[in-house]
Amino acid sequence: MELQLYNTLSGGKQRFVPLHPGRVTLYVCGPTVYNLAHIGNARPAVVFDTLFRLLQTHYDEVVYARNITDIDDKIIQAIRENGRGLEEFTAEFAEKYRQDMDQLNVLPPTVEPCATHHMAEMIDLVETLLAKGHAYQSEGHVLFAVQSMADYGKLSHRSLEDMLAGARVEVAAYKRYPGDFVLWKPAAKDEPGWASPWGRGRPGWHLECSAMARAHLGDTIDIHGGGRDLIFPHHENELAQSRCAHGGDYVNYWMHNAYLDMDGEKMSKSLGNFRLVRDLLGQYHGEVLRFALLSAHYRTALNFSLDLLDKSRAAMDGLYASLREVQDLSLDLEINLRDEAFYAGLNNDLNTPVAIAELHALARQLNKARDREKPRLKARLLAAGDLLGLLGQDPEAWFQAAGEGEIEAAEIESLVARRQQAKDCGDYVEADRIREHLSSRGVVLEDSRSGTQWRRKKGVGDT
């Protein structure tokens, strides 16, 4: 089954063909580590983690690089305000980012380069651009001359004039042309800086990713991903400096996820309408957040809300309820993914809504299946979940895990036992009272011939 991906550069879906048979290189812009990750930061991490999982079903080797930006203006401002050293400060927030992504079942990338560890590669790239006439020095800065590249703007499909008209471009006396961008800038005495042929300074943001991508993946990489807000100027400038320095195409397939909105408005820290992943994890399981982020196609804007999370929690409850009924079934089955509709959906430009719909269809089939059919249906459901990074929990533990402020499992078990005793003694008034009490605490009891099971009926975010 062939993989089709939407390429921002071509403006359409294309059959994916890697540069080298059996090996794929993938680079995704990672976090700038000056604060905790918000849920908007989590969307590309989850989207491209799902792509990473899918690619591994096609190819023997997938080299996935997701960088850490550990030097930029926001980081410098943050360490000034906090009175902390650069390395200590960025290491803390990089680790907190990893912890949050781990809770969303995001796999570690193959390599995780840090910008501050690649200064030699960045300086070499700047020297190459200067030597080839694509860059110039001015007032302690080194800048890329965008007019030196005939097709600058090909990624965002706009002319240079259109891009400048719609962008916030720094107007500076040291620029020959307003669209020129900084490759290297001087560092003040109280700022972190590195020695270079142009004086003590630090790299521009765009330079960092070009140098790290080449260092770990080569001159040309198969797939480069990130949020659509990075198309211009970040990815446009990456493309420009890498092609002008080393030739070739730099990237064969550019992929960009759409924005995350809050109540129809783009989520951003400047608007104050963002939610931290860590705060949301105090209310909802990480798989619920992941399900919500995958519920819309990655190229479609997603309106993120507590209502979406509650619906995602309910959907996950339904899937885990199906698995709980067959949790004692042992599995020793191989599933041919090429026969599966969920796999076809993911291979069609990572269509996660189709794959999720197939999850629900498999769960419904499992609920109605005869005993001999259940092992294979369970295996298919788990295989689909694994590709989506879902259904990795023990079903019983899923329903019994207590959130912040919720009644603990031991107390629930005690009340369930007391209710059974009341029923055995014919005291159905007391049995009903206990059921209603548990219901008021967010616990649902399900009686069957084999006994009473319980589950939490809603997330902490519900009212």
MOWO-V412879 format. One record per residue. N is the residue number from 1. RES is the residue in three letters. PHI is phi in radians with two decimals (* if undefined). D_FIRST is the distance of its C-alpha to the first C-alpha in Angstrom with 2 decimals. Layout:
n | res | phi | d_first
N | RES | PHI | D_FIRST
N | RES | PHI | D_FIRST
This chain:
n | res | phi | d_first
1 | MET | * | 0.00
2 | GLU | -1.42 | 3.80
3 | LEU | -1.72 | 6.68
4 | GLN | -1.94 | 9.62
5 | LEU | -2.28 | 13.06
6 | TYR | -1.39 | 16.52
7 | ASN | -1.83 | 18.81
8 | THR | -1.00 | 22.44
9 | LEU | -1.14 | 23.68
10 | SER | -1.52 | 22.16
11 | GLY | 1.38 | 22.50
12 | GLY | -2.86 | 19.13
13 | LYS | -1.35 | 15.38
14 | GLN | -2.39 | 13.77
15 | ARG | -1.16 | 10.62
16 | PHE | -1.46 | 11.12
17 | VAL | -2.28 | 12.41
18 | PRO | -1.25 | 14.77
19 | LEU | -1.07 | 18.26
20 | HIS | -2.17 | 18.10
21 | PRO | -0.97 | 15.29
22 | GLY | 1.49 | 14.74
23 | ARG | -2.39 | 16.87
24 | VAL | -2.20 | 16.61
25 | THR | -1.96 | 19.77
26 | LEU | -2.34 | 20.15
27 | TYR | -2.15 | 23.58
28 | VAL | -2.28 | 24.69
29 | CYS | -1.17 | 28.28
30 | GLY | -1.64 | 29.90
31 | PRO | -1.40 | 33.17
32 | THR | -1.67 | 36.64
33 | VAL | -1.62 | 38.61
34 | TYR | -2.15 | 41.84
35 | ASN | -2.82 | 41.32
36 | LEU | -1.21 | 39.28
37 | ALA | -1.25 | 35.76
38 | HIS | -1.73 | 35.59
39 | ILE | -1.15 | 32.75
40 | GLY | -1.13 | 31.76
41 | ASN | -1.13 | 31.22
42 | ALA | -1.33 | 28.94
43 | ARG | -1.08 | 26.38
44 | PRO | -1.10 | 24.83
45 | ALA | -1.06 | 25.13
46 | VAL | -1.28 | 23.16
47 | VAL | -1.03 | 20.55
48 | PHE | -1.41 | 19.80
49 | ASP | -1.15 | 20.13
50 | THR | -1.13 | 17.23
51 | LEU | -1.10 | 15.21
52 | PHE | -0.99 | 16.61
53 | ARG | -1.08 | 15.47
54 | LEU | -1.15 | 11.82
55 | LEU | -1.03 | 11.99
56 | GLN | -1.21 | 13.58
57 | THR | -1.43 | 10.71
58 | HIS | -1.78 | 8.93
59 | TYR | -2.24 | 12.28
60 | ASP | -1.20 | 15.57
61 | GLU | -2.35 | 17.77
62 | VAL | -2.20 | 17.72
63 | VAL | -1.74 | 21.20
64 | TYR | -1.93 | 21.94
65 | ALA | -1.90 | 25.37
66 | ARG | -2.23 | 27.02
67 | ASN | -1.45 | 30.62
68 | ILE | -2.02 | 33.90
69 | THR | -1.51 | 36.30
70 | ASP | -2.04 | 39.63
71 | ILE | -2.66 | 42.00
72 | ASP | -2.96 | 42.58
73 | ASP | -1.07 | 45.30
74 | LYS | -1.15 | 44.42
75 | ILE | -1.17 | 44.45
76 | ILE | -1.08 | 47.80
77 | GLN | -1.08 | 49.25
78 | ALA | -1.16 | 48.10
79 | ILE | -1.25 | 49.65
80 | ARG | -1.14 | 52.84
81 | GLU | -1.16 | 53.07
82 | ASN | -1.69 | 52.40
83 | GLY | 1.10 | 54.47
84 | ARG | -2.13 | 51.83
85 | GLY | -1.35 | 50.51
86 | LEU | -1.02 | 47.22
87 | GLU | -1.11 | 45.54
88 | GLU | -1.09 | 46.66
89 | PHE | -1.14 | 45.70
90 | THR | -1.23 | 42.18
91 | ALA | -1.10 | 41.43
92 | GLU | -1.11 | 42.36
93 | PHE | -1.35 | 40.11
94 | ALA | -1.13 | 37.17
95 | GLU | -1.19 | 37.52
96 | LYS | -1.15 | 37.88
97 | TYR | -1.08 | 34.67
98 | ARG | -1.05 | 32.86
99 | GLN | -1.08 | 34.53
100 | ASP | -1.14 | 33.51
101 | MET | -1.17 | 29.85
102 | ASP | -1.09 | 29.92
103 | GLN | -1.17 | 31.17
104 | LEU | -1.58 | 28.11
105 | ASN | 1.08 | 25.98
106 | VAL | -1.48 | 24.87
107 | LEU | -1.20 | 24.07
108 | PRO | -1.09 | 26.35
109 | PRO | -1.19 | 24.93
110 | THR | -1.09 | 24.96
111 | VAL | -2.35 | 27.97
112 | GLU | -2.33 | 30.28
113 | PRO | -1.24 | 32.62
114 | CYS | -1.83 | 35.84
115 | ALA | -1.02 | 37.41
116 | THR | -1.20 | 40.84
117 | HIS | -1.61 | 39.63
118 | HIS | -2.26 | 38.54
119 | MET | -1.13 | 41.73
120 | ALA | -1.06 | 42.13
121 | GLU | -1.16 | 38.72
122 | MET | -1.20 | 39.59
123 | ILE | -1.10 | 43.01
124 | ASP | -1.08 | 41.59
125 | LEU | -1.13 | 39.22
126 | VAL | -1.12 | 42.20
127 | GLU | -1.07 | 44.32
128 | THR | -1.12 | 41.74
129 | LEU | -1.14 | 41.58
130 | LEU | -1.11 | 45.38
131 | ALA | -1.11 | 45.68
132 | LYS | -1.62 | 43.40
133 | GLY | 1.42 | 45.29
134 | HIS | -1.72 | 42.65
135 | ALA | -2.50 | 44.70
136 | TYR | -2.59 | 48.37
137 | GLN | -1.73 | 50.78
138 | SER | -2.78 | 52.89
139 | GLU | 0.89 | 55.19
140 | GLY | 1.48 | 53.47
141 | HIS | -1.75 | 49.96
142 | VAL | -2.08 | 47.33
143 | LEU | -2.17 | 45.31
144 | PHE | -1.50 | 42.42
145 | ALA | -1.57 | 43.64
146 | VAL | -1.12 | 40.98
147 | GLN | -1.28 | 42.79
148 | SER | -1.39 | 42.22
149 | MET | -1.95 | 38.53
150 | ALA | -1.07 | 38.13
151 | ASP | -1.97 | 34.88
152 | TYR | -1.02 | 35.44
153 | GLY | 1.87 | 33.77
154 | LYS | -1.19 | 30.60
155 | LEU | -1.26 | 28.36
156 | SER | -1.53 | 30.28
157 | HIS | 1.01 | 30.78
158 | ARG | -2.40 | 34.53
159 | SER | -1.28 | 37.60
160 | LEU | -1.04 | 39.62
161 | GLU | -1.12 | 42.36
162 | ASP | -1.16 | 40.11
163 | MET | -1.13 | 38.65
164 | LEU | -1.18 | 42.15
165 | ALA | -1.16 | 43.43
166 | GLY | -1.81 | 40.90
167 | ALA | -2.14 | 40.89
168 | ARG | -1.52 | 43.39
169 | VAL | -1.80 | 44.41
170 | GLU | -1.18 | 47.08
171 | VAL | -1.63 | 50.11
172 | ALA | -2.42 | 51.93
173 | ALA | -1.14 | 54.76
174 | TYR | -1.41 | 53.09
175 | LYS | -1.59 | 50.22
176 | ARG | -1.30 | 50.66
177 | TYR | -2.44 | 48.21
178 | PRO | -0.99 | 47.23
179 | GLY | -1.45 | 43.47
180 | ASP | -1.08 | 43.87
181 | PHE | -2.13 | 42.44
182 | VAL | -1.34 | 43.74
183 | LEU | -1.69 | 42.38
184 | TRP | -2.51 | 45.25
185 | LYS | -2.28 | 48.05
186 | PRO | -1.22 | 51.37
187 | ALA | -1.84 | 51.79
188 | ALA | -1.18 | 54.94
189 | LYS | -1.04 | 57.11
190 | ASP | -1.64 | 56.03
191 | GLU | -1.93 | 52.28
192 | PRO | -1.06 | 49.87
193 | GLY | -2.75 | 49.70
194 | TRP | -2.32 | 48.85
195 | ALA | -1.17 | 50.82
196 | SER | -2.66 | 49.58
197 | PRO | -1.09 | 51.16
198 | TRP | -1.91 | 51.75
199 | GLY | 1.80 | 53.43
200 | ARG | -1.16 | 52.42
201 | GLY | -2.94 | 49.54
202 | ARG | -2.64 | 45.96
203 | PRO | -1.36 | 42.67
204 | GLY | -1.33 | 41.34
205 | TRP | -1.01 | 38.28
206 | HIS | -1.12 | 35.96
207 | LEU | -1.04 | 37.04
208 | GLU | -0.99 | 36.00
209 | CYS | -1.18 | 32.23
210 | SER | -1.04 | 32.22
211 | ALA | -1.20 | 34.18
212 | MET | -1.21 | 32.23
213 | ALA | -1.08 | 28.80
214 | ARG | -1.16 | 30.16
215 | ALA | -1.08 | 31.92
216 | HIS | -1.86 | 28.91
217 | LEU | -2.17 | 25.91
218 | GLY | 1.84 | 27.54
219 | ASP | -1.14 | 28.56
220 | THR | -2.21 | 25.13
221 | ILE | -2.02 | 22.43
222 | ASP | -1.26 | 18.80
223 | ILE | -2.31 | 18.98
224 | HIS | -2.14 | 22.22
225 | GLY | -2.15 | 22.47
226 | GLY | 2.89 | 25.39
227 | GLY | -1.26 | 27.15
228 | ARG | -1.15 | 27.71
229 | ASP | -1.17 | 31.41
230 | LEU | -1.57 | 30.76
231 | ILE | -0.96 | 29.59
232 | PHE | -2.33 | 33.27
233 | PRO | -1.68 | 35.22
234 | HIS | -1.07 | 33.45
235 | HIS | -1.28 | 30.18
236 | GLU | -1.05 | 31.90
237 | ASN | -1.31 | 34.54
238 | GLU | -0.99 | 32.22
239 | LEU | -1.03 | 30.50
240 | ALA | -1.10 | 33.94
241 | GLN | -1.21 | 35.59
242 | SER | -1.24 | 32.74
243 | ARG | -1.17 | 32.25
244 | CYS | -1.21 | 36.01
245 | ALA | -1.42 | 36.62
246 | HIS | -2.14 | 34.00
247 | GLY | 1.28 | 32.50
248 | GLY | 1.24 | 28.82
249 | ASP | -1.71 | 26.51
250 | TYR | 1.19 | 26.76
251 | VAL | -2.35 | 23.41
252 | ASN | -1.54 | 20.38
253 | TYR | -2.33 | 18.81
254 | TRP | -1.77 | 21.27
255 | MET | -2.17 | 20.29
256 | HIS | -2.38 | 23.05
257 | ASN | -1.50 | 23.52
258 | ALA | -1.35 | 26.19
259 | TYR | -1.24 | 29.57
260 | LEU | -1.82 | 30.73
261 | ASP | -1.89 | 33.75
262 | MET | -2.08 | 36.68
263 | ASP | 0.95 | 38.20
264 | GLY | 1.40 | 36.72
265 | GLU | -2.04 | 38.00
266 | LYS | -0.95 | 36.07
267 | MET | -1.33 | 36.47
268 | SER | -2.78 | 38.54
269 | LYS | -1.19 | 41.24
270 | SER | -1.15 | 43.65
271 | LEU | -1.48 | 43.48
272 | GLY | 1.24 | 43.87
273 | ASN | -1.97 | 41.24
274 | PHE | -1.79 | 38.81
275 | ARG | -2.16 | 38.35
276 | LEU | -1.28 | 38.07
277 | VAL | -1.00 | 35.24
278 | ARG | -1.09 | 37.92
279 | ASP | -1.18 | 40.03
280 | LEU | -1.13 | 37.21
281 | LEU | -1.18 | 36.35
282 | GLY | -1.33 | 39.92
283 | GLN | -1.96 | 39.17
284 | TYR | -2.31 | 35.56
285 | HIS | -1.11 | 33.27
286 | GLY | -1.00 | 30.72
287 | GLU | -1.18 | 27.84
288 | VAL | -1.16 | 29.47
289 | LEU | -1.09 | 29.49
290 | ARG | -1.11 | 25.85
291 | PHE | -1.00 | 24.92
292 | ALA | -1.06 | 27.10
293 | LEU | -1.19 | 25.52
294 | LEU | -1.62 | 21.98
295 | SER | -1.23 | 23.31
296 | ALA | -2.00 | 22.98
297 | HIS | -1.07 | 20.19
298 | TYR | -1.08 | 20.89
299 | ARG | -1.57 | 21.99
300 | THR | -1.90 | 24.40
301 | ALA | -1.05 | 27.85
302 | LEU | -2.06 | 28.47
303 | ASN | -1.47 | 31.98
304 | PHE | -1.64 | 32.75
305 | SER | -2.70 | 35.57
306 | LEU | -1.14 | 37.06
307 | ASP | -1.11 | 36.15
308 | LEU | -1.08 | 32.44
309 | LEU | -1.16 | 32.94
310 | ASP | -1.14 | 34.86
311 | LYS | -1.17 | 32.22
312 | SER | -1.17 | 29.58
313 | ARG | -1.08 | 31.95
314 | ALA | -1.11 | 32.39
315 | ALA | -1.12 | 28.65
316 | MET | -1.15 | 28.29
317 | ASP | -1.03 | 31.38
318 | GLY | -1.11 | 29.85
319 | LEU | -1.17 | 26.75
320 | TYR | -1.21 | 29.03
321 | ALA | -1.09 | 31.44
322 | SER | -1.12 | 28.87
323 | LEU | -1.26 | 28.20
324 | ARG | -1.12 | 31.94
325 | GLU | -1.19 | 32.56
326 | VAL | -2.16 | 30.44
327 | GLN | -1.17 | 31.10
328 | ASP | -1.51 | 33.01
329 | LEU | -1.33 | 30.15
330 | SER | -1.41 | 29.05
331 | LEU | -2.13 | 25.43
332 | ASP | -2.54 | 24.27
333 | LEU | -2.22 | 20.88
334 | GLU | -1.77 | 17.43
335 | ILE | -1.81 | 14.65
336 | ASN | -1.45 | 11.26
337 | LEU | -1.04 | 9.23
338 | ARG | -1.13 | 6.23
339 | ASP | -1.56 | 9.24
340 | GLU | -1.70 | 10.49
341 | ALA | -1.18 | 11.28
342 | PHE | -1.14 | 12.23
343 | TYR | -1.22 | 8.91
344 | ALA | -1.07 | 7.58
345 | GLY | -1.07 | 10.90
346 | LEU | -1.18 | 10.74
347 | ASN | -1.32 | 7.68
348 | ASN | -1.65 | 9.92
349 | ASP | 1.00 | 12.61
350 | LEU | 0.95 | 13.36
351 | ASN | -1.42 | 14.65
352 | THR | -1.19 | 16.70
353 | PRO | -1.04 | 18.94
354 | VAL | -1.13 | 16.24
355 | ALA | -1.09 | 15.31
356 | ILE | -1.17 | 19.09
357 | ALA | -1.05 | 19.72
358 | GLU | -1.22 | 17.45
359 | LEU | -0.98 | 19.51
360 | HIS | -1.11 | 22.59
361 | ALA | -1.11 | 21.38
362 | LEU | -1.14 | 20.71
363 | ALA | -1.12 | 24.11
364 | ARG | -1.13 | 25.82
365 | GLN | -1.10 | 24.46
366 | LEU | -1.10 | 25.65
367 | ASN | -1.11 | 29.04
368 | LYS | -1.76 | 29.57
369 | ALA | -1.27 | 28.11
370 | ARG | -1.32 | 30.31
371 | ASP | -0.95 | 30.90
372 | ARG | -1.21 | 28.85
373 | GLU | -1.55 | 25.73
374 | LYS | -1.17 | 26.19
375 | PRO | -1.00 | 24.95
376 | ARG | -1.20 | 21.37
377 | LEU | -1.15 | 21.40
378 | LYS | -1.08 | 22.89
379 | ALA | -1.10 | 20.29
380 | ARG | -1.16 | 17.44
381 | LEU | -1.12 | 19.54
382 | LEU | -1.19 | 20.22
383 | ALA | -1.14 | 16.64
384 | ALA | -1.11 | 15.90
385 | GLY | -1.06 | 19.17
386 | ASP | -1.10 | 18.53
387 | LEU | -1.13 | 15.48
388 | LEU | -1.58 | 17.83
389 | GLY | 1.31 | 20.79
390 | LEU | -2.17 | 22.63
391 | LEU | 1.10 | 24.42
392 | GLY | -1.66 | 25.62
393 | GLN | -1.68 | 29.25
394 | ASP | -1.19 | 31.40
395 | PRO | -0.99 | 31.71
396 | GLU | -1.15 | 35.48
397 | ALA | -1.14 | 35.94
398 | TRP | -0.98 | 33.87
399 | PHE | -1.35 | 36.40
400 | GLN | -1.72 | 39.40
401 | ALA | -1.15 | 38.95
402 | ALA | -1.57 | 41.82
403 | GLY | -1.57 | 41.51
404 | GLU | -1.04 | 44.41
405 | GLY | 1.44 | 47.46
406 | GLU | -1.60 | 45.97
407 | ILE | -1.11 | 47.76
408 | GLU | -1.35 | 46.99
409 | ALA | -1.06 | 45.43
410 | ALA | -1.07 | 48.66
411 | GLU | -1.20 | 50.71
412 | ILE | -1.09 | 48.27
413 | GLU | -1.04 | 48.39
414 | SER | -1.11 | 52.19
415 | LEU | -1.22 | 52.40
416 | VAL | -1.10 | 50.06
417 | ALA | -1.13 | 52.37
418 | ARG | -1.11 | 55.46
419 | ARG | -1.14 | 54.01
420 | GLN | -1.10 | 53.41
421 | GLN | -1.07 | 57.00
422 | ALA | -1.08 | 58.26
423 | LYS | -1.12 | 56.41
424 | ASP | -1.09 | 57.83
425 | CYS | -1.58 | 61.28
426 | GLY | 1.40 | 60.80
427 | ASP | -1.59 | 60.93
428 | TYR | -1.32 | 58.22
429 | VAL | -1.12 | 59.68
430 | GLU | -1.17 | 58.94
431 | ALA | -1.07 | 55.50
432 | ASP | -1.17 | 54.68
433 | ARG | -1.09 | 56.20
434 | ILE | -1.16 | 53.93
435 | ARG | -1.02 | 50.83
436 | GLU | -1.16 | 51.91
437 | HIS | -1.10 | 52.69
438 | LEU | -1.13 | 49.25
439 | SER | -1.07 | 47.68
440 | SER | -1.17 | 49.72
441 | ARG | -1.68 | 48.29
442 | GLY | 1.49 | 44.68
443 | VAL | -2.09 | 44.16
444 | VAL | -1.83 | 43.08
445 | LEU | -1.76 | 44.30
446 | GLU | -2.21 | 42.49
447 | ASP | -1.50 | 44.76
448 | SER | -2.58 | 43.55
449 | ARG | -1.06 | 45.10
450 | SER | -1.51 | 43.96
451 | GLY | 2.30 | 45.55
452 | THR | -1.94 | 44.94
453 | GLN | -1.89 | 41.87
454 | TRP | -2.35 | 41.84
455 | ARG | -2.64 | 39.49
456 | ARG | -1.44 | 40.04
457 | LYS | -1.57 | 39.58
458 | LYS | -2.79 | 39.10
459 | GLY | -1.41 | 38.64
460 | VAL | -1.12 | 41.59
461 | GLY | -1.27 | 40.78
462 | ASP | -1.34 | 41.71
463 | THR | -2.12 | 45.18
